[in-house]
Every structure is written in C-alpha cells, then in structure tokens.
Amino acid sequence: MSAKHTTLTALAILTLLLVFLVASKWVATPVPDEDAARSEERRKTLVMTRDDSIKKLESYAWTDKGKGQVQIPIARAMDLTLSEINARQPVPVAPTPTPAPTPVPEKK
C-alpha cells in the first residue's frame, strides 16, 4: 500500500470518527423538562400520601362507630398481637407417636 493510500485511509477514519462524535453529542443533548409542573404536582401528591399514611399508622380513630370498630396505632397493635401469641400454650402440629421398642439381638 502506498503512502498516499495510507494517508487517505487515516484521513477517512478520522473524518468518520469526528462525524460520529458530533452526531453522538447532538443525539445525547438532554431535552429540557417540559413537564416540570406535572412533576412537582406528583411530588406534592406523594408527600401528602406518605404523610397521611404515617398519620393513620400512628393514631387512634373510629373505623365504624356503630359496630364499635376502632383503628389503633400499628406499634400498639403489634404489642397486643405479641402478648396474645406469648400467652398461648404451644400446641404440637401433629401427635407424635412413641416408637415401639426395638428388640436387642441376643448374643450367641
């Protein structure tokens, strides 16, 4: 291969590399957020929902006053559940039969 062909090949490769870099920079340019207001609205809704959930998990309230049903804080509910569980006597899952004794072979 002659020096002229080598130079032209190198120039072509550099040109293609430059075109690729310029094109990738143009494609990778970030698009400005057009939905900033919508995004802010969603963030506010998320914060309000979380605050409501935390408030509900940490407070007493009537769920159905007519039936006498109340909502209690989650920590108190867990304490009550643990005390109920600990007050019960353990029950075997299934009766365990006692195995019959195995006879010992006699020595001769």
N, C-alpha and C positions, 0 to 999 in steps of 0.2 A: 504494500500500500504506500502511496506516495505521501509526502509531507503535506501536499495540498489537500488530499482526501482526509487526512487525519485532522487537519485544521478545520475543514468544513464539518466533519463529524462532531468535533468538540464544540464548535460554534452552534450546531443544530441542537446538541444535547443541552447546552447552556440556555439556549433560547426556549426550548421546551420546559426546562426547569423554571425559568423566570415566568413563563406563561402560567405554569401550574401554581407557583407561589402566589402570583397576583390573583388568579381565579379562586384559589382556596381562601385567600384573605377576604375577597369580595363576598364569597358564599358564607364565610364564618362570621361576618359582621353581625353583632346582635341586633335584633329588632327591638325598638323601644316598646315598653309595656303599654299597650293600648287599653288594657282593662284594669288599670290601677285602681279606679273607683270600685269596680266589682271585687277586686282582690281585697281591698280594705273592708268592704262590706262583709265579705266572707270571714275575714279575720275577726271582726267585731262579733259576728254571729257565733263563731267558735268560742270566743272568750265568754260571751253571755251563757252559752250552753254549758260550758265547763263550770262556771260559777253557780249556775242553777243546780247542776248535778252535785257539786260539793255541798251546797246548802241543803239539798234534800237528803244526802247521806249523813249529815251531821245534825239533823234536827228532828224534833217530835212534831207530828201533825196527824190530823184525822184523815183516814182514807175513806171511811164510811161511818159517819157518826151514828146513823140509825142501827147499824149492825154492831157498833162498838169496836170497829177495827181502827187501829192506830198504826202509824209509821214511827219507828224508833230509830235512833242513830245506829249506824252499822256496827260501831265498836261495842255498843251495849248489846246488840243482837248476837254478836259473836261471843261475848261473855256469857250470856244466857244459854246459848247453844252448848258451849263447852261445859258449863255447870250441869246441864241436863245429861250430857253424854257421860261425864265423870260420875254422876250419881247412879247410873245403871250398873247392874252386875253383868260381868261378861257372860255370854252365852256361847257354848260351843256351836260351831257351824253344823256339825252332824254328830250324832252319838258315836263315840269311839269304842268299838267292841274290844274286850280284853281277849288277847290271843290265848288259845289253848296251850297248855304247857307242852313242850316238845320232850318226848321221852329220850333219856340218855341211853345210848347204846351200851350194852353190857360188855365188859372186857372178858375175853376168853383166855 
